[in-house]
Amino acid sequence: MLNRIEKIYTLFFLSIISLLLATLFPLLFFNVLTLILFLGFAILTTYSTMEYVISKEPDDLWKIGFIGLFGLIGLIPFFSMGFFGFFGFFAYFGFKN
């Protein structure tokens, strides 16, 4: 797995952990940290996707398709359907190969 794909996974899981800490300990620090980590995740994913469309690199971008499974959380009652739509984007990469 390329370093950039590992960074995408790392930022995603760190933002999830930070979000859990922000709900357990309602401090401004955890909210800001979650926002920064999630924005870094979104920017790096968008950059990698645009680079893949242009130059077909990184060729293992399909490995972030696993993140699309988190979209199924949106099907649970009282969760937003936005969950389903947002993470459905990642499912595209999982089904592509």
N, C-alpha and C positions, 0 to 999 in steps of 0.2 A: 504494500500500500504506500502510495506516495506521501511525502511529508505534508502536503497541502490537505489531502483527504484526512490524515490523522489530526490536523489542526481543526478541521471542520467538526469531527467527532468530539474532540477535546472541548472546543468552545460550546458545543451543544450540551454535553453532559455537565460541564461546569455551570452553564446557565440554569440547567434544571436543578442542580444542587443549590445554587444561590437562590433560586426561587423558593425552594423548600425551606431554606434558612430564613428567607424574608417572611414567610408565612408563620414560622415558629417564633422568630424574634423580630417583631415589627420595628426595625431600625432603618433609618434613611440610608445608611451605608449599604445594606443588603439590597435595597431597592435600586440604588444607583449602580451597584455592581452587577445586578441581574440585567439591567438595561444595557450596560456597556458590553457585557458578554454576549447578550442576544444580538445586539447590533453588529458586533464583530462576526458572529456566526452568519448572520444574514448577508453582510457585505462580502465575506469570503466565499460564501456559497454562490452569490450572484456573480462575483468576479470569475470564479471557476467555471460557472455555467457559460458565461459569455466567452471565455477563452476556449472552452470546449467546442462551442458552435463555430468559432473562427478557425482554430488551429487543431482541433481534435485532441487537445492535451488539457488536462490529464486524462489518460485513457481509462483509468479506473474510477471515474466519477460515478459510475453506476453503483458503487459500493455505498453511497449515501442514500440509496433507495430504501435501506432498512429503516431510516428515520421516518419514512412514510407510514410505517405501522403505527406510529404514535397518533396518526390522524384518526384512528379508530376510537380514540378517547372521545371524539366529538359525537359519537353515536350513543354515548351514555346519557340518560336523561339529566337535565339541568346543566349540561355542558354545551358550549356554543358549537354550532355547525361550522363556525370559522376554523375550529380545530381541524375538522375534516377537510375543508378546502385548502388550508395552508399546507398541511402535511401531505395532501394528495399530490402536490407538486413534486415531492421527493419520491413518491411511488412511481412516477414516470421513469426515473432512472433505474429503479429496481426491475421494472418490467421490460425495459429497453433491451437488455441482453438476455 
